[in-house]
Amino acid sequence: MGSGRTGSEFVTAGRVVLGAGTAADVPGLVAGLGERVLVVAGRSADVSALTGATVHRHRGEPDVESVRAAVAVARDVRPDVVVGWGGGSVLDLAKCVAVLAPGTSDVLDHLEVVGRGLPLPDAALPVVAVPTTAGTGAEVTANAPVRVPQRGVKASLRGRGMLPAVAVVDPLLTLACPPALTAASGVDALTQCLEAFTTPFATPLTDPLARDGLVRAGRSLRRVVEHGDDVDARTDLSVAALLSGMALANAKLGAVHGLAAALGGRLGAPHGQVCAAVLAPTTAANVAALRRTGAPGLGRYDAAAVALTGRTGARADDAVAWLEDLVTALGVPGLGDLGLARADVPDVVADALAASSTRGNPVALTAEELTEVVAASW
Ligand SMILES: NC(=O)c1ccc[n+]([C@@H]2O[C@H](COP(=O)([O-])OP(=O)(O)OC[C@H]3O[C@@H](n4cnc5c(N)ncnc54)[C@H](O)[C@@H]3O)[C@@H](O)[C@H]2O)c1
């Protein structure tokens, strides 16, 4: 018997409220956390129930400047509680505000990889996170990717203080998502479940969450893109996204998200579309590399194949084929269509190798292998 310590830890939002209609609970939940309220809201989010709150509207994925602008508002308003009500971008911005506003430091002081990487202060404002997309799981994660346009990459702020105090996941809020957004965010949730399930950093507590998320995304993602009014399918995707966030926050991700970090800072394309473009080729490369090197982990792709396809006896290659079919059925654009220039590929590969998510990949892919993945994602 080995004597090494093998423990793991599980953290998530302080409270998770889930179900159709639960958005109506938000004003009461917020009131329980303080009087002065700052709402960071998506451009079309209806936050009129939060009477008396200051509302900061945001569009687009957060970048260094939009974080600075929102933090400046918060330092002025001095809220007791921050509400994030919108897609993952808005939730992430709210989390950045909550952790930066009480202090005096700048976002670049704390950003991973391209910033100074200083630890975030422990003291943060409580966040109530209300997702209106089903994809990122940002309502239960302790990080927020931020675009750094000058460097052409996305990098995360990360720290315990970023975990929302309350997550309110109401699938009815996602009914208004158009098909392309539904597809992109749904693939993000699926990818997060797959990477959190296949990473060697998976734990006994993240495994059942990631696996169930794969089952739900597997059976409902196509359905919800075709029938956006199907509340059961919408609920499946909202739960899959929530589970994906719980899993990734306590395990790690992998090369799909490493590539997405490298590509997301260069392309204007939505994060979910970038993940979708590289998902099947990266999975194929991982399966091939595991098979070639004999590294452990292939069995996890077999289990993922069963969860995604619903077929007992499905194997890793079936997962790859299923993902290829999914991406084709959803009409996901390739990297060339998303605006990537061939000349940028070496830099993309170098940035992907340095990205924090890539450390969670089940096998170390070489620069050549990642270059092939990018080419196969064109
Ligand atoms: N923190 C994390 O753990 C984590 C995990 C994955 C992704 N992310 C980040 O989340 C961001 C992507 O979030 P996203 O996929 O939710 O998209 P998003 O928040 O960027 O929103 C995309 C678009 O959808 C619109 N929108 C949002 N909800 C809508 C609704 N109900 N109906 C109609 N339109 C709606 C928004 O206004 C926006 O124009 C990226 O920046 C990504 O890096 C964070």
The ligand as an SDF file (V2000), in Angstrom:
LIG
                    3D

 44 48  0  0  0  0  0  0  0  0999 V2000
  -15.4970   31.5380  -15.1280 N   0  0  0  0  0  0  0  0  0  0  0  0
  -15.5640   30.3790  -15.6940 C   0  0  0  0  0  0  0  0  0  0  0  0
  -15.4100   29.3600  -15.0210 O   0  0  0  0  0  0  0  0  0  0  0  0
  -15.8350   30.2880  -17.1490 C   0  0  0  0  0  0  0  0  0  0  0  0
  -16.0060   29.0360  -17.7450 C   0  0  0  0  0  0  0  0  0  0  0  0
  -16.2380   28.9980  -19.1170 C   0  0  0  0  0  0  0  0  0  0  0  0
  -16.3030   30.1600  -19.8640 C   0  0  0  0  0  0  0  0  0  0  0  0
  -16.1280   31.3530  -19.2530 N   0  0  0  0  0  0  0  0  0  0  0  0
  -16.1990   32.6110  -20.0030 C   0  0  0  0  0  0  0  0  0  0  0  0
  -17.5700   32.9350  -20.2060 O   0  0  0  0  0  0  0  0  0  0  0  0
  -17.6730   33.7400  -21.3950 C   0  0  0  0  0  0  0  0  0  0  0  0
  -18.7320   33.1710  -22.3190 C   0  0  0  0  0  0  0  0  0  0  0  0
  -19.9780   33.1980  -21.6760 O   0  0  0  0  0  0  0  0  0  0  0  0
  -21.3130   32.7620  -22.4260 P   0  0  0  0  0  0  0  0  0  0  0  0
  -21.0400   31.6360  -23.3370 O   0  0  0  0  0  0  0  0  0  0  0  0
  -22.3410   32.5980  -21.3900 O   0  0  0  0  0  0  0  0  0  0  0  0
  -21.6240   33.9910  -23.3710 O   0  0  0  0  0  0  0  0  0  0  0  0
  -21.6040   35.5700  -23.0830 P   0  0  0  0  0  0  0  0  0  0  0  0
  -21.8500   35.8470  -21.6540 O   0  0  0  0  0  0  0  0  0  0  0  0
  -20.3480   36.1190  -23.6830 O   0  0  0  0  0  0  0  0  0  0  0  0
  -22.8620   36.0560  -23.9010 O   0  0  0  0  0  0  0  0  0  0  0  0
  -22.8980   35.9410  -25.3190 C   0  0  0  0  0  0  0  0  0  0  0  0
  -24.0480   36.7920  -25.8690 C   0  0  0  0  0  0  0  0  0  0  0  0
  -25.2820   36.2430  -25.4500 O   0  0  0  0  0  0  0  0  0  0  0  0
  -26.1460   37.2560  -24.9680 C   0  0  0  0  0  0  0  0  0  0  0  0
  -27.0710   36.6220  -24.0270 N   0  0  0  0  0  0  0  0  0  0  0  0
  -26.8130   36.1720  -22.7750 C   0  0  0  0  0  0  0  0  0  0  0  0
  -27.9130   35.5930  -22.2550 N   0  0  0  0  0  0  0  0  0  0  0  0
  -28.8860   35.6650  -23.1980 C   0  0  0  0  0  0  0  0  0  0  0  0
  -30.2530   35.2350  -23.2550 C   0  0  0  0  0  0  0  0  0  0  0  0
  -30.8410   34.5870  -22.2370 N   0  0  0  0  0  0  0  0  0  0  0  0
  -30.9460   35.4770  -24.3830 N   0  0  0  0  0  0  0  0  0  0  0  0
  -30.3790   36.1030  -25.4300 C   0  0  0  0  0  0  0  0  0  0  0  0
  -29.0880   36.5440  -25.4390 N   0  0  0  0  0  0  0  0  0  0  0  0
  -28.3550   36.3260  -24.3240 C   0  0  0  0  0  0  0  0  0  0  0  0
  -25.1960   38.2710  -24.3780 C   0  0  0  0  0  0  0  0  0  0  0  0
  -25.7740   39.5400  -24.2890 O   0  0  0  0  0  0  0  0  0  0  0  0
  -24.0460   38.2330  -25.3730 C   0  0  0  0  0  0  0  0  0  0  0  0
  -24.3120   39.0720  -26.4740 O   0  0  0  0  0  0  0  0  0  0  0  0
  -16.2890   33.7480  -22.0270 C   0  0  0  0  0  0  0  0  0  0  0  0
  -15.6140   34.9350  -21.6930 O   0  0  0  0  0  0  0  0  0  0  0  0
  -15.5970   32.5720  -21.3740 C   0  0  0  0  0  0  0  0  0  0  0  0
  -14.2040   32.7010  -21.3390 O   0  0  0  0  0  0  0  0  0  0  0  0
  -15.9280   31.4300  -17.9180 C   0  0  0  0  0  0  0  0  0  0  0  0
  1  2  1  0
  2  3  2  0
  2  4  1  0
  4  5  1  0
  4 44  2  0
  5  6  2  0
  6  7  1  0
  7  8  2  0
  8  9  1  0
  8 44  1  0
  9 10  1  0
  9 42  1  0
 10 11  1  0
 11 12  1  0
 11 40  1  0
 12 13  1  0
 13 14  1  0
 14 15  2  0
 14 16  1  0
 14 17  1  0
 17 18  1  0
 18 19  2  0
 18 20  1  0
 18 21  1  0
 21 22  1  0
 22 23  1  0
 23 24  1  0
 23 38  1  0
 24 25  1  0
 25 26  1  0
 25 36  1  0
 26 27  1  0
 26 35  1  0
 27 28  2  0
 28 29  1  0
 29 30  1  0
 29 35  2  0
 30 31  1  0
 30 32  2  0
 32 33  1  0
 33 34  2  0
 34 35  1  0
 36 37  1  0
 36 38  1  0
 38 39  1  0
 40 41  1  0
 40 42  1  0
 42 43  1  0
M  CHG  2   8   1  16  -1
M  END
$$$$
